[in-house]
Amino acid sequence: MIYRFADCVLDTDRHALTRAGEPVKVEPQVFHLLRLLVESDGALVTKDALIDAVWQGRIVSEAAISSRINAARQAVGDDGSRQAVIRTITRRGLQLAVPVKINGTERPDPTRPDPPLRQRIRMARTADGAGLAWAEIGEGPPLLRAGHWLSHLERDIESPIWRPLLERLSAGRRLVRYDPRGTGLSERCDPAPDLDTMVADMEIVADAAGLDRFAIYAVSQSVPAAIAFAVRHPERVSALILHAGFLRGAALRDRESGDTMAETFLQLIRQGWGQPDSAFMSAFTTLMLPNGRPEHLRNLIELQLASASPDNAAALRRAINHLDVRERVAQVSVPTLVAHGRGDAVQPFSEGQEIAAMIPGAEFLPLDTNSHVILDHEPAWERLFEGVEEFLARQG
């Protein structure tokens, strides 16, 4: 990727920087700092994000940080007094103070509406009579996005949180996805589904969509269901991509540690679901979207209200907290990519490591982020999808 800003050009493929047409030598950490700033496109880069990207989260002195910032300014013809290119936001972080072009093209105007994603929504009926809403976008090799909490087929394609993901997953592919029972456009259910029901619902959607052999993209609580599906139907799964997942739910992990966090979180859901000023929303956004911008946080509230009622959301969350595929995971026999953020506060990094260790031959992609839901302005976003696309390309 080539980024143009001020009189500079940063070429991430060649690992090169030029200013006014002349090459500028920079050490790797300074290059990573500049890359983080141009990829953030004017958004605030916090000190923690800087340390994660440049030093991979290691402990580093203030002097070392200041030295790299000064070197970056010098490389782009700036200094700490003028701050014409790299601006310091006191006690908060850094931001790029000039516009960025990518490969000579200006970044899209965020106020200009994107062209609509074209999808077709249909309903499928389960064996016990529940109605499942499913949709498809794009054409090409099939990819099933496993259903997860906080889902609404119609609203997701307009969401600043989910739309970039759907665009990326559907590029050159036929993307099939669905609202799990009890969420979005699918029918409400009682009781909340257990693991086997989640797998059966995935089967119903795959059959309704006419999917014979396909890849599965699963994130967070859909990871256990995807694992169980792949064990039950290895002949149908060409590849598994498991992001920010777990083998056993939070309630089962809490039981071993003596913690009550999972139950406390359920109480917060009932009291604050969809309420912007609630303790729940404060905790939820901090955990799920620590790098979210105001538009993401507003949309998160809208998605909560549209996807499920407070009681339904709590019931589904309780079911998710008790999922357990530890006895099944070693039976996965399909090519698998496991991706996980090092600082994920919802599902610890150790969960991703355990999944990758337990699945024979699995590939592991650690991501330098503290986000559970990675947003498209974060540096880890491109790293994730470079890994996903390269992995899928190798599976044919």
C-alpha positions as CSV (number, residue, x, y, z in Angstrom):
1,M,0.0,0.0,0.0
2,I,1.2,3.5,-0.9
3,Y,0.2,6.4,1.4
4,R,0.8,10.1,0.3
5,F,0.7,12.9,2.8
6,A,2.3,16.4,2.9
7,D,5.3,16.0,0.6
8,C,5.9,12.4,1.7
9,V,5.2,8.9,0.3
10,L,5.1,5.9,2.6
11,D,5.3,2.5,0.7
12,T,4.4,-0.3,3.1
13,D,5.1,-3.1,0.6
14,R,8.7,-1.8,-0.1
15,H,9.1,-0.5,3.5
16,A,10.2,2.8,2.1
17,L,9.7,6.5,2.8
18,T,10.4,9.4,0.5
19,R,10.1,13.1,1.1
20,A,10.0,15.6,-1.8
21,G,11.0,12.7,-4.0
22,E,14.1,11.9,-2.0
23,P,14.5,8.6,0.0
24,V,14.6,9.0,3.7
25,K,16.1,6.2,5.8
26,V,14.2,5.4,9.0
27,E,14.6,2.6,11.5
28,P,11.9,-0.1,11.7
29,Q,10.2,1.3,14.8
30,V,9.9,4.8,13.3
31,F,8.5,3.3,10.1
32,H,5.9,1.4,12.1
33,L,5.0,4.6,14.0
34,L,4.4,6.4,10.7
35,R,2.4,3.5,9.3
36,L,0.2,3.5,12.3
37,L,-0.5,7.3,11.9
38,V,-1.3,7.2,8.2
39,E,-3.5,4.1,8.6
40,S,-5.4,5.9,11.4
41,D,-6.2,8.7,8.9
42,G,-6.3,11.6,11.4
43,A,-7.9,9.6,14.2
44,L,-6.3,9.8,17.7
45,V,-3.5,7.2,18.3
46,T,-3.3,6.6,22.0
47,K,0.0,5.9,23.8
48,D,-1.2,2.3,24.4
49,A,-2.0,1.8,20.7
50,L,1.4,3.2,19.8
51,I,3.2,0.8,22.2
52,D,1.1,-2.2,21.0
53,A,1.9,-1.4,17.3
54,V,5.6,-0.3,17.6
55,W,6.8,-2.3,20.6
56,Q,4.3,-5.2,20.5
57,G,3.0,-4.3,24.0
58,R,6.4,-4.5,25.7
59,I,7.3,-2.2,28.6
60,V,9.1,0.8,27.2
61,S,10.5,4.0,28.7
62,E,9.0,7.4,28.0
63,A,12.4,8.5,26.6
64,A,12.3,5.7,24.0
65,I,8.8,6.8,23.0
66,S,9.8,10.4,22.7
67,S,12.9,9.5,20.7
68,R,10.8,7.6,18.1
69,I,8.2,10.4,17.8
70,N,11.0,13.0,17.3
71,A,12.6,10.8,14.7
72,A,9.3,10.4,12.9
73,R,8.8,14.1,12.8
74,Q,12.3,14.7,11.5
75,A,11.7,12.1,8.8
76,V,8.6,13.9,7.5
77,G,10.1,17.4,7.8
78,D,8.3,18.3,10.9
79,D,9.3,19.2,14.5
80,G,7.8,19.4,18.0
81,S,7.2,23.2,17.7
82,R,5.4,23.4,14.4
83,Q,3.6,20.0,14.6
84,A,2.4,20.6,11.0
85,V,2.3,16.9,10.1
86,I,2.4,15.0,13.4
87,R,0.3,16.6,16.1
88,T,0.5,15.8,19.9
89,I,-2.8,15.8,21.8
90,T,-1.7,16.5,25.4
91,R,-2.1,13.6,27.7
92,R,-4.0,11.7,25.0
93,G,-1.8,10.7,22.1
94,L,-0.8,11.6,18.5
95,Q,-2.6,12.2,15.3
96,L,-1.7,13.0,11.7
97,A,-2.5,16.6,10.9
98,V,-2.6,16.4,7.1
99,P,-4.9,14.5,4.6
100,V,-3.8,11.1,3.4
101,K,-4.2,9.7,-0.1
102,I,-3.9,6.0,-0.9
103,N,-2.1,5.1,-4.1
104,G,-2.8,8.6,-5.4
105,T,-6.5,8.5,-4.6
106,E,-8.0,10.5,-1.8
107,R,-9.6,8.5,1.0
108,P,-13.4,8.4,0.5
109,D,-15.4,11.2,2.0
110,P,-17.0,9.8,5.2
111,T,-20.0,12.0,4.7
112,R,-20.7,10.5,1.3
113,P,-23.1,7.5,1.5
114,D,-21.7,4.2,0.4
115,P,-23.4,2.3,-2.4
116,P,-25.8,-0.2,-0.9
117,L,-24.8,-3.8,-0.4
118,R,-27.3,-5.9,-2.3
119,Q,-28.6,-8.8,-0.3
120,R,-31.5,-11.3,-0.5
121,I,-33.2,-12.2,2.7
122,R,-35.1,-15.4,3.1
123,M,-36.6,-17.5,5.9
124,A,-35.9,-21.1,6.8
125,R,-37.9,-23.3,9.2
126,T,-36.2,-25.5,11.8
127,A,-37.3,-28.9,12.8
128,D,-38.9,-27.5,16.0
129,G,-40.7,-24.8,14.0
130,A,-38.5,-21.7,14.6
131,G,-38.1,-19.3,11.8
132,L,-34.5,-18.4,10.9
133,A,-33.7,-15.3,8.7
134,W,-30.7,-15.8,6.4
135,A,-29.2,-13.7,3.6
136,E,-26.6,-13.8,0.8
137,I,-24.4,-11.2,-0.6
138,G,-22.0,-11.4,-3.6
139,E,-20.9,-14.2,-5.9
140,G,-18.1,-16.7,-5.9
141,P,-16.8,-19.5,-3.6
142,P,-19.2,-19.9,-0.7
143,L,-18.4,-18.5,2.8
144,L,-20.8,-19.0,5.7
145,R,-20.5,-16.4,8.5
146,A,-21.7,-18.3,11.6
147,G,-24.4,-16.5,13.5
148,H,-23.6,-14.6,16.6
149,W,-25.1,-12.4,19.3
150,L,-26.0,-8.8,18.5
151,S,-27.1,-9.5,14.9
152,H,-29.7,-8.0,12.5
153,L,-29.4,-8.8,8.8
154,E,-31.1,-5.7,7.6
155,R,-29.3,-3.2,9.8
156,D,-25.9,-4.8,9.7
157,I,-25.3,-3.9,6.1
158,E,-25.6,-0.2,7.0
159,S,-23.7,-0.5,10.3
160,P,-20.3,1.3,10.5
161,I,-19.3,-1.6,12.8
162,W,-20.4,-4.6,10.6
163,R,-20.6,-3.2,7.0
164,P,-16.8,-3.0,6.4
165,L,-16.6,-6.7,7.5
166,L,-19.4,-7.7,5.2
167,E,-17.8,-5.9,2.3
168,R,-14.5,-7.6,2.9
169,L,-15.9,-11.1,3.4
170,S,-18.2,-10.8,0.3
171,A,-15.5,-9.5,-2.1
172,G,-15.3,-12.2,-4.7
173,R,-17.3,-14.6,-2.6
174,R,-20.9,-15.7,-2.0
175,L,-21.3,-14.7,1.7
176,V,-24.2,-16.4,3.5
177,R,-25.1,-15.3,7.0
178,Y,-28.1,-15.5,9.4
179,D,-29.6,-14.1,12.5
180,P,-29.5,-16.7,15.2
181,R,-32.8,-17.6,16.7
182,G,-33.9,-15.0,19.2
183,T,-32.1,-12.2,17.4
184,G,-32.6,-9.8,14.5
185,L,-35.2,-10.9,11.9
186,S,-35.3,-14.5,13.2
187,E,-38.1,-15.5,15.5
188,R,-37.8,-15.1,19.2
189,C,-37.3,-18.3,21.1
190,D,-37.7,-19.8,24.5
191,P,-35.6,-21.3,25.9
192,A,-32.3,-20.0,24.6
193,P,-30.5,-22.5,22.3
194,D,-27.9,-24.9,23.5
195,L,-24.8,-25.9,21.5
196,D,-26.5,-28.7,19.6
197,T,-29.4,-26.4,18.6
198,M,-26.9,-23.8,17.4
199,V,-25.2,-26.5,15.2
200,A,-28.6,-27.7,13.9
201,D,-29.6,-24.2,13.0
202,M,-26.3,-23.8,11.1
203,E,-27.2,-26.9,9.2
204,I,-30.7,-25.6,8.3
205,V,-29.2,-22.4,6.9
206,A,-26.5,-24.2,4.9
207,D,-29.1,-26.5,3.4
208,A,-31.5,-23.7,2.6
209,A,-28.7,-21.8,0.9
210,G,-27.8,-24.9,-1.1
211,L,-24.3,-25.0,0.3
212,D,-22.5,-28.3,-0.3
213,R,-18.9,-27.6,0.7
214,F,-17.9,-24.2,2.1
215,A,-15.7,-22.2,4.4
216,I,-16.9,-20.9,7.7
217,Y,-16.0,-17.6,9.3
218,A,-16.8,-17.5,13.0
219,V,-16.2,-14.8,15.6
220,S,-16.6,-14.9,19.4
221,Q,-19.5,-17.0,20.6
222,S,-20.1,-18.5,17.1
223,V,-16.6,-20.2,17.3
224,P,-17.8,-23.2,19.5
225,A,-20.8,-23.8,17.2
226,A,-18.5,-23.7,14.1
227,I,-16.1,-26.1,15.8
228,A,-18.9,-28.5,16.6
229,F,-20.3,-28.2,13.1
230,A,-16.9,-29.0,11.5
231,V,-16.6,-32.1,13.7
232,R,-20.1,-33.3,12.8
233,H,-19.7,-32.5,9.1
234,P,-16.1,-32.5,8.0
235,E,-17.0,-33.4,4.5
236,R,-18.9,-30.1,4.1
237,V,-16.3,-27.7,5.6
238,S,-13.5,-26.6,3.3
239,A,-11.9,-24.3,5.9
240,L,-12.5,-22.8,9.3
241,I,-11.6,-19.2,10.3
242,L,-12.0,-18.7,14.1
243,H,-11.6,-15.2,15.4
244,A,-11.7,-14.0,19.0
245,G,-13.2,-17.3,20.1
246,F,-13.2,-19.7,23.1
247,L,-13.6,-23.4,23.9
248,R,-15.6,-22.9,27.1
249,G,-17.8,-20.1,28.1
250,A,-17.2,-17.4,30.7
251,A,-19.4,-19.0,33.4
252,L,-17.3,-22.3,33.2
253,R,-14.1,-20.3,33.4
254,D,-15.4,-18.3,36.3
255,R,-16.3,-21.5,38.1
256,E,-12.7,-22.5,38.2
257,S,-11.4,-19.1,39.3
258,G,-14.1,-18.4,41.8
259,D,-15.1,-15.2,39.9
260,T,-18.7,-14.0,39.4
261,M,-18.0,-11.7,36.5
262,A,-20.3,-13.6,34.0
263,E,-23.3,-13.4,36.3
264,T,-22.6,-9.7,37.1
265,F,-22.5,-9.0,33.4
266,L,-25.9,-10.7,32.9
267,Q,-27.4,-8.3,35.5
268,L,-25.9,-5.3,33.8
269,I,-27.5,-6.5,30.5
270,R,-31.0,-6.7,32.0
271,Q,-30.6,-3.2,33.5
272,G,-28.8,-1.3,30.7
273,W,-29.4,-3.0,27.3
274,G,-29.7,-0.2,24.7
275,Q,-29.4,2.6,27.3
276,P,-26.5,5.0,26.4
277,D,-25.8,6.2,29.9
278,S,-26.0,2.9,31.7
279,A,-23.2,1.1,33.6
280,F,-23.7,-1.7,31.2
281,M,-23.1,0.4,28.1
282,S,-20.0,1.9,29.6
283,A,-18.6,-1.6,30.4
284,F,-19.8,-3.1,27.1
285,T,-18.2,-0.5,24.8
286,T,-14.9,-0.6,26.8
287,L,-14.7,-4.3,26.4
288,M,-16.0,-4.7,22.9
289,L,-15.0,-1.5,21.1
290,P,-12.2,0.1,23.1
291,N,-11.1,1.9,19.9
292,G,-14.6,2.8,18.8
293,R,-15.4,6.3,17.4
294,P,-18.6,8.1,18.3
295,E,-20.5,6.8,15.3
296,H,-19.6,3.2,16.3
297,L,-20.9,3.7,19.8
298,R,-24.1,5.3,18.6
299,N,-24.6,2.4,16.2
300,L,-23.9,-0.2,18.9
301,I,-26.9,1.1,20.9
302,E,-29.1,1.0,17.8
303,L,-28.0,-2.6,17.1
304,Q,-28.7,-3.7,20.7
305,L,-32.3,-2.3,20.5
306,A,-33.0,-3.9,17.1
307,S,-31.4,-7.3,17.7
308,A,-33.0,-8.4,21.0
309,S,-34.9,-7.4,24.1
310,P,-33.0,-7.0,27.4
311,D,-34.4,-10.3,28.7
312,N,-33.7,-12.1,25.4
313,A,-30.2,-10.7,25.3
314,A,-29.5,-11.9,28.8
315,A,-30.9,-15.4,28.1
316,L,-28.8,-15.8,25.0
317,R,-25.7,-14.5,26.8
318,R,-26.3,-17.0,29.6
319,A,-26.5,-19.8,27.1
320,I,-23.3,-18.6,25.4
321,N,-21.5,-18.5,28.8
322,H,-22.1,-22.2,29.3
323,L,-20.9,-23.4,25.9
324,D,-18.1,-26.0,26.0
325,V,-16.4,-27.8,23.1
326,R,-13.2,-28.9,24.9
327,E,-14.1,-32.5,24.3
328,R,-14.8,-32.0,20.6
329,V,-12.1,-29.5,19.4
330,A,-9.3,-32.1,18.9
331,Q,-11.6,-33.9,16.4
332,V,-11.5,-31.0,14.0
333,S,-9.9,-32.3,10.8
334,V,-10.3,-29.4,8.4
335,P,-7.8,-26.6,7.6
336,T,-8.1,-24.0,10.4
337,L,-6.9,-20.4,10.9
338,V,-7.2,-19.1,14.5
339,A,-6.9,-15.3,15.0
340,H,-7.0,-13.5,18.3
341,G,-6.1,-10.1,19.7
342,R,-3.4,-10.0,22.3
343,G,-5.3,-7.5,24.5
344,D,-8.8,-8.9,24.0
345,A,-10.6,-8.2,27.3
346,V,-13.7,-10.3,26.4
347,Q,-12.1,-13.6,25.4
348,P,-8.5,-13.7,26.7
349,F,-5.6,-14.2,24.3
350,S,-5.0,-17.6,26.1
351,E,-8.3,-18.9,24.7
352,G,-7.1,-18.4,21.1
353,Q,-3.8,-20.0,21.9
354,E,-5.6,-23.0,23.4
355,I,-7.9,-23.4,20.3
356,A,-4.9,-23.3,18.0
357,A,-3.0,-25.8,20.2
358,M,-5.9,-28.2,20.3
359,I,-6.8,-28.3,16.6
360,P,-4.4,-30.5,14.7
361,G,-2.4,-28.4,12.2
362,A,-4.2,-25.1,12.9
363,E,-2.5,-21.9,12.0
364,F,-2.4,-19.1,14.6
365,L,-2.5,-15.4,13.8
366,P,-1.9,-13.1,16.8
367,L,-3.2,-9.6,16.4
368,D,-1.8,-6.5,18.0
369,T,-5.0,-5.1,19.3
370,N,-7.1,-4.8,22.5
371,S,-10.3,-4.9,20.5
372,H,-12.7,-7.8,20.7
373,V,-14.5,-6.4,17.6
374,I,-11.8,-5.0,15.3
375,L,-12.9,-1.9,13.4
376,D,-11.7,-1.0,9.9
377,H,-9.6,2.1,11.0
378,E,-7.4,0.0,13.3
379,P,-4.0,-1.3,12.1
380,A,-4.9,-4.8,13.1
381,W,-7.8,-4.8,10.7
382,E,-5.6,-5.1,7.6
383,R,-3.4,-7.7,9.3
384,L,-6.5,-9.8,10.0
385,F,-7.8,-9.8,6.5
386,E,-4.5,-10.2,4.8
387,G,-4.2,-13.4,6.9
388,V,-7.8,-14.5,6.1
389,E,-7.6,-13.9,2.4
390,E,-4.2,-15.5,2.1
391,F,-5.4,-18.5,4.1
392,L,-8.6,-18.9,2.0
393,A,-6.6,-18.6,-1.3
394,R,-4.4,-21.5,-0.2
395,Q,-7.5,-23.7,0.4
396,G,-8.6,-23.2,-3.2
